[in-house]
Amino acid sequence: MRPRRLSSRAPGFAAELDALTRYEAAQDEAVESAVRAIIAEVRRRGDAALLEYTQKFDGVAAGAVAELVIPRSELDAALAALDAAQAEALREAAARVRSYQERQLARSWQYEEPDGTILGQRVTALERVGLYVPGGKAAYPSSVLMNAIPAKVAGVTELVMTTPTPGGARNALVLAAAALAGVDRVIAVGGAQAVAALAYGTQSVPRVDKIVGPGNVYVAAAKRQVFGQVGIDMIAGPSEILVIGDGSTPADWVAMDLFSQAEHDEAAQAMLLSPDAAYLDAVEASLARQLPAMPRREVIGASLGARGALIETRDLAEACEIANRIAPEHLELSVARPEELLPKITHAGAIFLGRWSSEALGDYCAGPNHVLPTSGTARFSSPLGVYDFQKRSSLIGVSREGAARLGRLAAALARGEGLQAHARSAEYRISGD
């Protein structure tokens, strides 16, 4: 199927764009109900429920959760057994991600006022984090690196990874990535039951402070339902790419960039904005020519037909305005001088500058995190990072002189709010008695 052609000059363009880019994940009540029941059972029966669900959904029988723990020796063996090229790629990707994440590390700070009052902020890492990693056909070692490395850079004491192993099959690349990233414990359980175990704890699975990582609709529903008991990273929508092109990047390159996100699933979104109609024609022709050779051509075709678009804009400035309105997960500024457009961009999960910066590099090895806000949430949220695994405590050390000065301010404001105990508490420190 072909992506639709739109023009920003056409009447009704804004409404058509809104309809095209709007994505609201329908919460299937059957899924929500099933997940609710699973969470309740894991809370009530702990390990016993976890073992039952693992046998039911993954076909893995175990007498105890301890039998589902994948030992560190197996992680190291998986890494050692990789072929040289794959091992080198995984190691270099991990090193690049770590180098980038280390620059995000926040540190504690404080200052002293003239009267001796000390104010500041203490930054500490979360103690224990759960990392969910899909198993079976959906095996993503890159997601292990992107989720685990920021947590370890932040100083998380214990990182517990859960991953389903349907039929007992363990993905070597995922285990190797866990070894490289410094995961502390790996348990072969998955689905909503794994999320419930991490959120509430069982006899063998420790309760965590936050759960991160991708998953299917059941995992997403479980994360949504346990939020509040634990933190979560985000509820991710379908993958998105928006390319702004000036015609300087070969049409085949841009067509393949659009394919790179469309191949994720039928609901993924791939769009190109350009003021050059002839360039849009060239990319459209390239899409049609290259699609038959793609192994996932049916998924790509369905994605492009349902949510893809080639949009002619008045100029590149308008293309930037439209991009900000969409707030895409991935934005490629595939133009000759991307630095001129960058100041115009205010909403995007990740911004790729110039023709050589393909989105695929960001997915695997460039360094920045590939866990990004989707469905327009880049308007108010950010990529996953070290800061997601750190928390901040305010420091307030008031001197005797400061207490007298601040006490008068606090008392006046407290009485204005009708909170007499607040006022009296502050006033006791004024006299020092």
C-alpha positions as CSV (number, residue, x, y, z in Angstrom):
1,M,0.0,0.0,0.0
2,R,1.2,3.5,-0.8
3,P,1.5,6.4,1.7
4,R,-1.0,9.2,1.2
5,R,0.1,12.5,-0.5
6,L,-0.8,15.7,1.3
7,S,-0.2,19.4,0.8
8,S,-0.1,22.0,3.6
9,R,-1.7,24.3,1.1
10,A,-4.8,22.2,0.7
11,P,-8.1,23.1,2.5
12,G,-8.6,20.9,5.5
13,F,-4.9,20.0,5.8
14,A,-4.7,20.6,9.6
15,A,-7.7,18.3,10.3
16,E,-6.4,15.6,8.0
17,L,-3.0,15.8,9.7
18,D,-4.5,15.6,13.1
19,A,-6.5,12.5,12.1
20,L,-3.5,10.9,10.6
21,T,-1.2,11.4,13.6
22,R,-3.7,10.8,16.4
23,Y,-3.0,7.5,18.1
24,E,-5.0,6.4,21.1
25,A,-4.2,3.0,22.3
26,A,-7.5,1.3,22.9
27,Q,-7.5,-0.4,26.3
28,D,-9.0,-3.8,25.6
29,E,-11.2,-4.6,28.6
30,A,-10.5,-8.3,28.1
31,V,-6.8,-7.6,28.4
32,E,-7.2,-5.3,31.3
33,S,-9.4,-7.8,33.1
34,A,-7.0,-10.7,32.5
35,V,-4.1,-8.6,33.7
36,R,-5.9,-7.5,36.8
37,A,-6.6,-11.1,37.7
38,I,-3.0,-12.1,37.2
39,I,-1.7,-9.3,39.3
40,A,-4.2,-10.2,42.1
41,E,-3.1,-13.9,42.0
42,V,0.6,-13.0,42.1
43,R,0.0,-10.6,45.1
44,R,-2.0,-13.3,46.9
45,R,0.0,-16.4,46.2
46,G,3.5,-15.1,45.2
47,D,5.9,-17.7,43.8
48,A,3.2,-20.4,43.4
49,A,1.2,-18.1,41.0
50,L,4.4,-17.1,39.2
51,L,5.3,-20.8,38.6
52,E,1.8,-21.6,37.4
53,Y,1.6,-18.8,34.9
54,T,5.1,-19.5,33.6
55,Q,4.1,-23.1,32.8
56,K,0.8,-22.0,31.3
57,F,2.0,-19.2,29.1
58,D,5.7,-20.2,28.4
59,G,5.5,-24.0,28.7
60,V,8.3,-24.0,31.3
61,A,7.8,-26.2,34.4
62,A,9.7,-25.5,37.5
63,G,9.4,-26.6,41.1
64,A,10.7,-23.3,42.5
65,V,11.4,-19.8,41.2
66,A,15.1,-20.5,42.0
67,E,15.1,-22.9,39.0
68,L,14.1,-20.0,36.7
69,V,17.1,-17.9,37.7
70,I,19.6,-17.7,35.0
71,P,23.1,-17.8,36.6
72,R,25.8,-15.3,35.9
73,S,27.9,-18.0,34.5
74,E,25.3,-18.6,31.7
75,L,25.3,-14.9,30.9
76,D,29.1,-14.9,30.6
77,A,29.1,-18.0,28.5
78,A,26.6,-16.5,26.1
79,L,28.8,-13.5,25.7
80,A,31.9,-15.7,25.2
81,A,30.1,-17.8,22.6
82,L,29.1,-15.0,20.3
83,D,30.9,-14.8,16.9
84,A,33.6,-12.2,16.8
85,A,31.8,-9.6,14.7
86,Q,28.6,-9.8,16.8
87,A,30.6,-9.6,20.1
88,E,32.6,-6.6,18.9
89,A,29.5,-4.8,17.8
90,L,27.7,-5.5,21.1
91,R,30.7,-4.4,23.1
92,E,31.3,-1.2,21.1
93,A,27.6,-0.3,21.3
94,A,27.6,-0.8,25.1
95,A,30.7,1.4,25.4
96,R,29.1,4.2,23.3
97,V,25.9,4.1,25.3
98,R,27.8,4.1,28.6
99,S,30.0,7.1,27.5
100,Y,26.9,9.1,26.5
101,Q,25.0,8.2,29.7
102,E,27.9,9.2,32.0
103,R,27.5,12.8,30.8
104,Q,23.9,12.8,32.2
105,L,24.9,11.9,35.7
106,A,23.5,14.5,38.1
107,R,25.4,15.3,41.3
108,S,24.4,16.7,44.7
109,W,24.9,20.4,45.4
110,Q,24.3,23.0,48.1
111,Y,25.1,26.6,49.0
112,E,25.2,28.7,52.1
113,E,23.3,31.9,52.6
114,P,24.9,34.9,54.5
115,D,23.1,34.0,57.7
116,G,24.5,30.4,57.7
117,T,21.4,28.7,56.3
118,I,22.3,25.8,54.0
119,L,20.1,24.9,51.1
120,G,20.8,22.3,48.5
121,Q,19.8,19.1,46.7
122,R,21.0,15.6,47.4
123,V,21.0,13.2,44.4
124,T,20.8,9.5,45.1
125,A,20.2,6.4,42.9
126,L,17.2,4.2,43.1
127,E,18.0,1.1,45.1
128,R,16.4,-1.6,43.0
129,V,15.1,-1.5,39.4
130,G,13.2,-4.2,37.4
131,L,14.0,-4.5,33.7
132,Y,11.5,-6.3,31.5
133,V,12.9,-7.8,28.3
134,P,10.7,-9.5,25.7
135,G,11.5,-13.1,24.8
136,G,10.8,-15.6,22.1
137,K,10.7,-14.0,18.6
138,A,10.9,-10.5,20.0
139,A,14.5,-10.5,21.3
140,Y,16.1,-7.1,21.6
141,P,19.6,-7.0,23.0
142,S,19.8,-3.3,22.1
143,S,17.0,-2.7,24.6
144,V,18.9,-4.4,27.3
145,L,21.8,-2.0,26.8
146,M,19.6,1.0,26.5
147,N,17.7,0.3,29.7
148,A,20.3,-1.4,31.9
149,I,23.4,0.8,31.3
150,P,21.8,4.1,32.4
151,A,20.6,2.4,35.6
152,K,24.0,1.1,36.4
153,V,25.6,4.5,35.5
154,A,23.1,6.1,37.9
155,G,24.3,3.8,40.7
156,V,21.3,1.5,41.0
157,T,22.3,-1.1,43.6
158,E,20.4,-4.0,42.1
159,L,19.1,-4.5,38.6
160,V,16.7,-7.4,38.2
161,M,15.9,-8.5,34.7
162,T,12.9,-10.7,33.8
163,T,12.5,-12.2,30.4
164,P,10.2,-15.0,29.2
165,T,11.7,-18.1,27.6
166,P,8.9,-19.8,25.7
167,G,9.6,-23.5,25.5
168,G,12.7,-23.0,27.6
169,A,14.5,-21.2,24.7
170,R,16.9,-18.6,26.0
171,N,18.2,-15.9,23.6
172,A,22.0,-15.8,23.6
173,L,22.2,-12.2,22.4
174,V,19.9,-11.0,25.2
175,L,21.9,-12.9,27.8
176,A,25.2,-11.6,26.4
177,A,23.9,-8.0,26.5
178,A,22.8,-8.6,30.2
179,A,26.3,-9.7,31.0
180,L,27.8,-6.6,29.3
181,A,25.4,-4.2,30.9
182,G,26.0,-5.5,34.4
183,V,22.6,-6.9,35.2
184,D,22.6,-8.4,38.7
185,R,19.9,-11.0,38.4
186,V,18.1,-12.6,35.5
187,I,14.8,-14.5,36.0
188,A,13.2,-16.5,33.2
189,V,9.6,-15.2,33.7
190,G,7.6,-12.9,31.6
191,G,4.2,-11.4,30.9
192,A,2.0,-9.5,33.4
193,Q,3.0,-12.0,36.1
194,A,6.6,-10.8,35.9
195,V,5.5,-7.2,36.2
196,A,3.3,-8.0,39.2
197,A,6.2,-9.9,40.9
198,L,8.5,-7.0,40.4
199,A,6.0,-4.5,41.6
200,Y,4.8,-6.3,44.7
201,G,7.5,-8.8,45.4
202,T,7.1,-12.6,46.0
203,Q,9.0,-15.0,48.2
204,S,11.8,-15.2,45.7
205,V,11.5,-12.0,43.5
206,P,12.4,-8.8,45.3
207,R,10.1,-5.8,45.1
208,V,11.6,-3.0,42.9
209,D,11.3,0.8,42.9
210,K,10.8,1.2,39.2
211,I,10.1,-1.0,36.2
212,V,11.4,-0.2,32.7
213,G,11.5,-2.0,29.4
214,P,9.2,-2.8,26.4
215,G,6.6,-5.5,26.2
216,N,3.4,-6.6,24.6
217,V,-0.1,-5.4,25.4
218,Y,-0.3,-7.5,28.5
219,V,3.0,-6.1,29.8
220,A,1.9,-2.6,29.0
221,A,-1.4,-3.0,30.8
222,A,0.3,-4.5,33.8
223,K,2.8,-1.5,33.9
224,R,-0.2,0.8,33.7
225,Q,-2.0,-1.0,36.6
226,V,1.0,-1.1,39.0
227,F,2.0,2.5,38.4
228,G,1.9,4.2,41.8
229,Q,3.1,1.2,43.6
230,V,6.3,1.5,41.6
231,G,7.6,3.9,39.0
232,I,7.6,3.0,35.3
233,D,9.4,4.4,32.4
234,M,6.5,5.1,30.0
235,I,3.7,3.4,28.1
236,A,5.1,3.4,24.6
237,G,3.0,3.7,21.5
238,P,3.9,2.6,18.0
239,S,7.3,3.6,16.5
240,E,7.4,6.9,14.6
241,I,9.8,8.6,12.1
242,L,9.4,12.0,10.5
243,V,11.9,13.1,7.9
244,I,12.3,16.7,6.8
245,G,14.0,16.6,3.4
246,D,15.3,19.3,1.1
247,G,16.1,16.9,-1.8
248,S,19.9,16.6,-1.0
249,T,19.7,13.1,0.4
250,P,19.3,10.3,-2.1
251,A,15.7,9.2,-2.4
252,D,16.5,5.6,-1.8
253,W,18.2,6.4,1.5
254,V,15.1,8.3,2.7
255,A,12.8,5.6,1.5
256,M,14.7,3.0,3.5
257,D,14.7,5.3,6.6
258,L,10.9,5.3,6.3
259,F,10.9,1.5,6.0
260,S,13.1,1.2,9.1
261,Q,10.2,2.3,11.3
262,A,7.3,1.0,9.2
263,E,8.7,-2.5,9.6
264,H,8.1,-2.5,13.3
265,D,4.4,-3.0,13.1
266,E,1.3,-2.1,11.1
267,A,0.5,0.8,13.5
268,A,4.0,2.4,13.1
269,Q,4.1,5.8,11.4
270,A,6.6,7.0,8.7
271,M,6.3,10.5,7.1
272,L,8.3,12.8,4.9
273,L,7.9,16.5,4.8
274,S,9.5,18.5,1.9
275,P,8.8,21.7,-0.1
276,D,10.1,19.9,-3.2
277,A,7.3,18.0,-5.0
278,A,9.7,16.3,-7.4
279,Y,11.6,15.0,-4.5
280,L,8.4,13.6,-2.9
281,D,7.7,11.9,-6.3
282,A,11.2,10.4,-6.3
283,V,10.9,9.0,-2.8
284,E,7.4,7.6,-3.6
285,A,8.8,5.8,-6.6
286,S,11.7,4.5,-4.5
287,L,9.3,3.1,-1.9
288,A,7.4,1.3,-4.6
289,R,10.5,-0.1,-6.2
290,Q,12.2,-1.3,-3.0
291,L,9.3,-2.6,-1.1
292,P,9.0,-6.0,-2.9
293,A,12.5,-7.0,-1.8
294,M,11.8,-6.3,1.9
295,P,11.3,-9.4,4.1
296,R,8.7,-7.5,6.1
297,R,7.0,-6.0,3.1
298,E,3.5,-6.8,4.2
299,V,4.0,-5.1,7.6
300,I,5.7,-2.1,5.9
301,G,2.9,-1.8,3.3
302,A,0.2,-1.9,5.9
303,S,2.0,0.7,8.0
304,L,2.5,3.1,5.1
305,G,-1.0,2.6,3.8
306,A,-2.6,3.2,7.2
307,R,-0.5,6.0,8.7
308,G,2.3,6.9,6.3
309,A,2.4,10.2,4.4
310,L,4.4,12.3,2.0
311,I,3.6,15.9,2.7
312,E,4.5,18.9,0.5
313,T,5.1,22.0,2.6
314,R,5.5,25.7,1.5
315,D,9.1,25.7,2.7
316,L,11.4,24.1,5.3
317,A,10.4,26.5,8.0
318,E,6.8,25.3,7.7
319,A,8.0,21.8,7.7
320,C,9.6,22.5,11.1
321,E,6.3,24.0,12.4
322,I,4.5,20.9,11.3
323,A,7.1,18.7,13.0
324,N,6.7,20.5,16.2
325,R,2.9,20.0,16.0
326,I,3.4,16.3,15.5
327,A,6.2,16.0,18.2
328,P,7.7,12.7,16.7
329,E,9.7,10.0,18.4
330,H,12.4,10.2,15.7
331,L,13.0,13.3,13.6
332,E,15.6,13.3,10.8
333,L,16.7,16.7,9.5
334,S,17.9,15.2,6.2
335,V,19.0,18.6,4.7
336,A,22.2,20.1,3.6
337,R,22.4,22.5,6.6
338,P,20.6,20.9,9.5
339,E,22.2,23.4,12.0
340,E,20.0,26.1,10.5
341,L,16.8,24.1,11.2
342,L,17.7,22.8,14.6
343,P,16.8,26.1,16.5
344,K,13.3,25.8,15.0
345,I,12.7,22.4,16.5
346,T,11.1,22.3,20.0
347,H,9.4,18.9,20.2
348,A,11.1,15.6,19.2
349,G,12.3,12.6,21.1
350,A,15.6,12.3,19.1
351,I,16.8,14.6,16.4
352,F,19.1,13.3,13.6
353,L,21.2,15.9,11.9
354,G,22.1,15.6,8.2
355,R,22.1,12.9,5.5
356,W,24.6,10.6,7.2
357,S,22.5,10.3,10.5
358,S,20.1,7.5,9.9
359,E,17.6,6.7,12.6
360,A,18.8,3.1,12.6
361,L,22.2,4.2,14.0
362,G,20.3,5.7,17.0
363,D,18.5,2.4,17.6
364,Y,21.7,0.5,18.1
365,C,25.0,2.2,18.6
366,A,25.2,6.0,18.3
367,G,25.0,6.4,22.0
368,P,21.8,8.3,23.0
369,N,19.0,6.2,24.3
370,H,16.5,4.7,21.9
371,V,13.8,4.6,24.5
372,L,11.9,7.7,23.4
373,P,8.5,9.4,23.9
374,T,5.9,8.5,21.3
375,S,2.4,9.6,20.3
376,G,3.1,13.3,20.7
377,T,4.4,13.0,24.2
378,A,7.7,14.5,23.2
379,R,5.9,17.8,23.9
380,F,6.4,17.1,27.6
381,S,8.7,14.1,28.1
382,S,12.2,13.0,27.3
383,P,14.3,10.0,26.3
384,L,15.1,7.5,29.0
385,G,18.3,8.4,30.7
386,V,20.4,8.3,33.9
387,Y,18.1,10.9,35.4
388,D,15.2,8.3,35.3
389,F,17.2,6.2,37.8
390,Q,18.1,9.0,40.2
391,K,15.9,10.9,42.7
392,R,16.4,14.2,44.4
393,S,16.0,15.2,48.0
394,S,15.9,18.9,49.1
395,L,18.3,19.9,51.8
396,I,17.2,22.6,54.3
397,G,19.6,23.5,57.1
398,V,18.3,26.7,58.7
399,S,20.6,28.7,61.0
400,R,19.2,30.4,64.2
401,E,19.4,33.7,62.5
402,G,17.7,32.3,59.4
403,A,14.9,30.8,61.5
404,A,14.0,34.2,62.9
405,R,13.8,35.8,59.5
406,L,12.1,32.9,57.7
407,G,9.8,32.2,60.7
408,R,8.1,35.6,60.2
409,L,7.6,35.0,56.5
410,A,6.2,31.5,57.1
411,A,3.9,32.5,59.9
412,A,2.4,35.3,57.9
413,L,1.7,33.0,54.9
414,A,0.5,30.1,57.2
415,R,-2.1,32.3,58.9
416,G,-3.2,33.5,55.5
417,E,-3.9,29.9,54.7
418,G,-5.6,29.3,58.0
419,L,-3.0,26.8,59.3
420,Q,-2.3,28.0,62.8
421,A,0.0,25.1,63.8
422,H,2.2,25.8,60.9
423,A,2.5,29.5,62.0
424,R,3.2,28.6,65.7
425,S,5.8,26.0,64.6
426,A,7.7,28.7,62.7
427,E,7.2,31.3,65.5
428,Y,8.7,29.0,68.2
429,R,12.0,29.3,66.3
430,I,11.9,33.1,66.2
431,S,12.3,33.5,69.9
432,G,14.5,30.4,70.2
433,D,12.6,29.2,73.3
